[in-house]
Amino acid sequence: MRDCLSVIELTEQFTSARLLAATQALVIIKRENKLKQSHFSTNLKTMMGEVLSEFTYVDDRPLGAYLRHFMSLILNKHWKLYKGCIHVASK
């Protein structure tokens, strides 16, 4: 059971890290004028806005607190993308 919980926690950490990295990458690409805001879908713009309301651009600093915060947001289905999704309760 403990191994299963460890796998779930590591998956949550990985998902949080990827979300932050992808958002930051899009900010950099946009800043360097490689893409324009008009290239982003409405859903992507919404998600980026929601992530950036909780997270600011990171040059080089520890991310542990951000990862824990975003793990909590993911677990609590914080974002609009979860509206309309079927929630399967844990047993």
C-alpha positions as CSV (number, residue, x, y, z in Angstrom):
1,M,0.0,0.0,0.0
2,R,2.8,2.4,0.9
3,D,4.4,1.8,-2.5
4,C,1.2,2.7,-4.3
5,L,0.9,5.9,-2.3
6,S,4.5,6.8,-3.2
7,V,3.7,6.3,-6.9
8,I,0.7,8.5,-6.6
9,E,2.6,11.2,-4.8
10,L,5.4,11.1,-7.4
11,T,2.9,11.3,-10.2
12,E,1.3,14.3,-8.6
13,Q,4.7,16.0,-8.2
14,F,5.6,15.2,-11.8
15,T,2.3,16.5,-13.1
16,S,2.8,19.7,-11.1
17,A,6.3,20.2,-12.4
18,R,5.3,19.6,-16.0
19,L,2.4,22.1,-15.7
20,L,4.8,24.8,-14.3
21,A,7.5,24.0,-16.9
22,A,5.1,24.0,-19.8
23,T,3.5,27.3,-18.7
24,Q,6.9,28.9,-18.2
25,A,8.1,27.6,-21.7
26,L,5.1,29.2,-23.3
27,V,5.8,32.5,-21.5
28,I,9.4,32.4,-22.8
29,I,8.3,31.5,-26.4
30,K,5.8,34.3,-26.3
31,R,8.3,36.8,-24.9
32,E,10.8,36.0,-27.6
33,N,8.0,36.6,-30.2
34,K,8.2,33.1,-31.6
35,L,4.5,32.7,-31.0
36,K,1.7,35.3,-30.6
37,Q,-1.2,35.2,-28.1
38,S,-3.4,34.6,-31.2
39,H,-1.7,31.3,-31.8
40,F,-3.0,30.0,-28.5
41,S,-6.4,28.3,-28.2
42,T,-9.0,29.8,-25.8
43,N,-8.6,26.9,-23.4
44,L,-4.8,27.3,-23.4
45,K,-5.0,31.0,-22.7
46,T,-7.5,30.3,-19.9
47,M,-5.3,27.6,-18.3
48,M,-2.1,29.8,-18.7
49,G,-3.9,32.7,-17.0
50,E,-5.1,30.5,-14.1
51,V,-1.6,29.0,-13.6
52,L,0.1,32.4,-13.8
53,S,-2.3,33.8,-11.2
54,E,-0.8,31.3,-8.8
55,F,2.8,31.2,-10.1
56,T,5.2,33.8,-11.3
57,Y,8.1,33.3,-13.7
58,V,11.0,31.5,-12.1
59,D,14.6,32.2,-13.0
60,D,16.5,30.0,-10.6
61,R,15.0,29.3,-7.2
62,P,13.7,26.2,-5.3
63,L,10.3,25.0,-6.5
64,G,9.4,22.7,-3.6
65,A,6.8,25.1,-2.2
66,Y,5.3,25.7,-5.7
67,L,5.1,22.0,-6.4
68,R,3.3,21.3,-3.1
69,H,0.9,24.2,-3.8
70,F,0.1,23.0,-7.3
71,M,-0.3,19.4,-6.2
72,S,-3.0,20.7,-3.8
73,L,-4.6,22.6,-6.7
74,I,-4.6,19.6,-8.9
75,L,-6.0,17.3,-6.2
76,N,-8.8,19.9,-5.4
77,K,-9.7,20.3,-9.2
78,H,-9.0,24.0,-8.9
79,W,-9.1,24.9,-12.6
80,K,-12.0,25.5,-15.0
81,L,-10.8,22.6,-17.2
82,Y,-12.3,20.3,-14.6
83,K,-15.8,21.6,-15.0
84,G,-17.9,19.0,-16.7
85,C,-15.5,16.2,-15.9
86,I,-16.8,13.1,-14.2
87,H,-15.2,12.7,-10.8
88,V,-14.6,9.2,-9.6
89,A,-14.4,9.1,-5.8
90,S,-11.6,7.2,-4.2
91,K,-12.5,4.1,-2.2
